[in-house]
């Protein structure tokens, strides 16, 4: 492969599902952004259990957090090296790695606001030899932003089209949407709509002992409970105007159990699963109608794209055409990892990575800390 005119960046992403690391190798040539290769590295059962004990917990043990920070740094580095080997590209050809890390706790509404991720970037840079960019969210928080979502800026770079008004919905543990107006004088809108897969996956694990409800088959077997749905839809988060962000710290097992305790009738487990899918689909579409206006095309990416029942519900509730990002030539499973490769490039070039109209920050900002690779020269004066 002739790489003389191409720049390569890698993106590493571990989300709220705590299942493993997504790695994307992305090429940038002029205005063309292309996924070159991808690699997925699952967490071992022990690592996953350890993460579950500290993620989204207000009183996590510091020693365990420190150990996991080191362990994940090593795992992220190994994942990156496996990605480069699979692509047949030497680490020295990679400009930089953008690492999302693993979010432990995200609290933009705290006093003061805070966010915390682990996956030591020093180890990623040292083991791979590649300059690594990490800690993307906190600079935005300093500027009184939410620190999230950050992916809408990448959505704008890769999916905006001057012929139609589009929206992108990324369905991870939490769902977030991005509106991309065809008129470039109009601002991009982006925010977290509420639960995506988080509660659906929690209920599957609790009652099926599986990580997720494959294709939404269990949910499909149940019936919508309107009383429970209405109760959940009354939650104050859904009425807060953007900019806003959330996480599994809020839409948690405790949140769901609290809602269930307020329903007078006993509800079959499969009906609760059905209703949770309706909750995710309806809050996505309610947010689109309320804050995004008319949309010509809704593009879906993230893990939720594999839940056929959830996708069908989104289509049923939508007022526009709904497709996977695959129609744009972008694999829906790798959009977020690609986004962190793009964010790394923005940082390396001294360009902002946030959109203030999305996060609520006071101004655009260069995001992340730069951890030089072994071969990167650093001038100290």
N, C-alpha and C positions, 0 to 999 in steps of 0.2 A: 504494500500500500504506500502510495506517495503521500507523505504527511507534511511536505514542505509548506504548503499554503493553508494547512488546517491546524487549529488549536484544539487540544484535547483537555477536557476537564472531567472529573469524576464527582458523583454525588452519592452520599451515603445517608440512608434514612431508616430509622427504627421508630415505628409508630406506637399508638396506644394499645394495639392488640398484643404487644410483647411477644410476637411469634418469631422474629428474626430481623435480619438486616437486608434491606434492598440496596443494591449497588448498581449505578448506571454510569456507563462511559459515554460521554456526549462530545460530538465534534461541532466546532463553530467555524464556519467558512463564510466570510462576508455576512449576509443576513440569514444564512441557512443554519438551522439548528437540527441536529440529527442524532438519534439514539444509535450508537455504534454497537454496544454490547450491554448485556445485563447479567447480573448474578445475584442469586438469593442464598443466604446462609442462615439456616434456622438456629435458634437458640437451643441449647441442651435443656432437658427438663429441669435440671438443677438451677441453671442460670435464670430460666423463666420463673421458677418458684422464688428465687431470691429477688428478682425484679418486682414480682407481685407483692412481696412483703414491704417494699419501700416506695413504690410508685404511688403517687396521689395520697400518700400518708403524711399527716402533719407532724408526726413524732417518730420519724424513721431514725434508726440507730446510726450514728455518724460513722462508726467503724465499718459497718456493713456497706454504707454508701461509698466510703472511700475505697473499699476493696472492689466493689462493683465498678466504680469509675475506672480503676486500673484494668480490670478484666475486660470490660467493654472496649476500652481503648485498644487492647490487644486484638480482640475479636473484629473490631472495625478495620484495623490494619490488615489482618489476615484476609478479610473479605475483599478489601481493595486489591490486594496482591492476586487473589484468585480471579478477580475481574480482569486485571491486566493480562494475566496468563491466558485466560479464555479468549481474550481479544487478540492475543499475539502482539501486544504492544509493551515495550519496556517502560518501567516506571519513569525513566528519565525523559520520556516523551510527553508525560502528563504535566500540564502547567500547574494545576493545583487540584486538591480534593476539597469539596465542600461537605462538611459533616454536620448533619442535623443533631446527632447525638440521641440519647434517650431521655425524653422529658420525665422528670420526677414529679415536678409540681409546677403548675402555672397559675398564678393568682394576680391578674392585672387589676383587680378591684381591692387588693389588700392595702393596708396602711402601714408602711408604703407598699406599692406594688412590687411583685417579685416573680421571677421565673428561674427554674433550675433544671439543667440537663447534665447528664454524665456521659462518659466515653472519652477519656483523656486524649485530647488532640496532640499533646506532646508525644505520646506513644505512637499515634498514627503517623505523624511526621517523621519520627525517628526510625520506625520499623520499615516504612515504605520508602523513605527517602524523599517523599513528595511534600511540598509545601501544603499545609492544611489550614483551612479556614473553618472556624467553629464559633459557637456562642453568638448566633445571629440575632437573637431576640432582645437582648438586654439593652442595646443602644437605643432601640425604638422605645422601650419602657422609660429610659432616662428622659426622652423627649415627650413624655406623657402620652405615649401611644400604648396600644394593647400588646405589642410584641407579636401579634398574630392577627389574622393569617398573613403569612409572607408569600405564599405561593401565587396569589393573584397577580403580582408583578410579572412572574414568569408566564402566567396564563395570557397576559396582555402581549408579551413578546412573541408567543408561539401560536395563539389561537385567534387573535383579533382579525376581523374581516370587515372591509369597508362596504360590503354589499348587504350585510344583515346584522341585526342586533342579536348578540349571543350571550348565553350564560354558561358557565362551567360549574358543575357541582362535583366536588371531591368528597366521596363517602368513605371516610376512615372511621375510627371510633367516634369522632365528632364529624358532622357534615359541615362543609363551608361552601359558599357560592361566590362566584365572581361574575359581575355583569360587564360585558365588553361592548359598549355602544359602537355602532358603525361610524358615527360622527366622532372623529378624534378630538373635537373641541369639548366633548362631554367627558366627564370624569368616570374612571373605572370605579365600580362599587364592589366591595368584598367584605364578607363577615361570616362568622360561624352561626349556623342556623339552629343548632341543637344536636341531639343525639343522631349518630349515623348508625354504625354497627355496634357501638359499645353495649347498649342494653340488650340488644338482640343476641349478641354473643354471650353475654353474661347469663341470660336466661337459658340458652342452649347448654352451656357448660353445667349449669346447676341441675338441669332436669334430664339432659341427654348424655351428659359426661363427654361431650364433644366440644371442640374449640369453636365451632360455628354450625349453623343450621344450613347444611349443604343445599344450595339452590333455593333455599327458603321452603323446602318441602314440608317441614313440620309446621311452619307458619301457615302454609297453604291449606293444611288439614283442619285448621281451626276457624273460628268465627270472630268477627270484630265485636268487641264489647264497647258499645258507645258510651256507657257511663264512665268507664275507666279512661277512654280516650278523651272525653270532655274534661275530666278531672286533671289529666296530665297537661292538656292544652291551656289550662288556666295558670300554669306556672309563669311567674313574673318575667323570666328570661325571655320568653317569646314576645313580650310587649316592649322590650327595651330597644330603642332605635340603634342602628349602627352608627359609629364603629363599635363592635363588640366581639368578644371571643370567649370561648368556654373550654371545658375539658372534662375528663372523667372524675376530676375532683368534685365537680358539681353534679353532672348526670351520672350518678354512681348507683351501686346496689342499694345504698341507704336511701337515695332519692326515690328509686322505684318502690322499695318496700314501704316507704312513707306514704306514697300514693295508694298502694294496694291496701294499706291499713285503713284508708278512709272510704273504701268501697264496702257497702253493707253486705253484698252478696258474695258467695264463693264463686270464683272464676276458674274454669279448667285451665291447666297450664298451657295447652296449645292455643287457647283463645287469648291468653296474655301475650304469647309470642306473636300471634296475628296482629294484635292491637299495637304492639311495639313497632312492627313494620309500618303500620298505618301512621303511627306517630312520626316516624322519620320521614316518610314520604310526604305527609301533609304539611309538616313544618317547613320542609324545603320549599314546597310550592306556595305556601302562605307567605314566606319571606320573599319569594320572587314577585308575587303579585303586589305586596305591600311596598316594597322598596326598589324594585327593578323595573316595574312597568311592563310594557309589551316586549316579549322576546320572540324572535323567529326560530331560534334553535337552542336547545339545551343539550349540552354535552356532558356525559357522565364519565368520571374516572375514579380510581381508588378501589379498595376491596369490595365495596358494595355493588360494583358492576357484576359480580359473580352471583349475587342473590337474585335469581330470576323473579321471584315473587315481589321483592322490593322494587325491582326495576319496573315491573308491570304496574305496581301501584303508583309510582312516580309518573308514569305515562298516563294513567287513569286520571290523576289529579291535575295534570299539566294542561296549559292552554296553548302549547306549542309543540313542535316536533321534538322528539327526544331520541338521541343517539349516543352510542359510546364514542369516545375520542378516537377510536380506531378508524372512523370514517375520515378523520383528518390525518391519518397515517401515523398516529401516536398511540402506542400501546397504553391502555388505561392503567395497567399495573405499575407503570414506571414513571408516571408524570411527576410525582413528588420527588423521587430521587433525582430526576433530571433537573427539577427546579433548584435543588441545592448545588448541582454543578453550575447552573446559570448564576446563582447567587455568589458562588466562589469567583466566577469570572468578573462579576460586577465589582466585587471587593478588590480583586487584584488590579483592576483598571481604574480604581478610585471613583467608581460610580455608585450612586445610591442603590440600595436593594429593597427599600420599603416604599410603599405608596401611602403618603400621609392621609389621603382621602379614604383609604381602607383601614389603616391602623389607628388613625386619630393623632399621630405624632405631629409635633409642631413644625417639622420640616423634613425633607428627604435627608437620608443619612447613609453613609457607608457603614455597612453592618459587619460584625464579626471581628474576631481577633485572628491575626496571621501568625502561624507557627511555621517558621521556615524549615524547608526540607534540608537534608544533609548537604546538597549541592548548591543551595541558594546562597549567594553572597550577600552579606548584610554589612552596610557601611555604618560604623559607629563613630560619631564625632564628639 
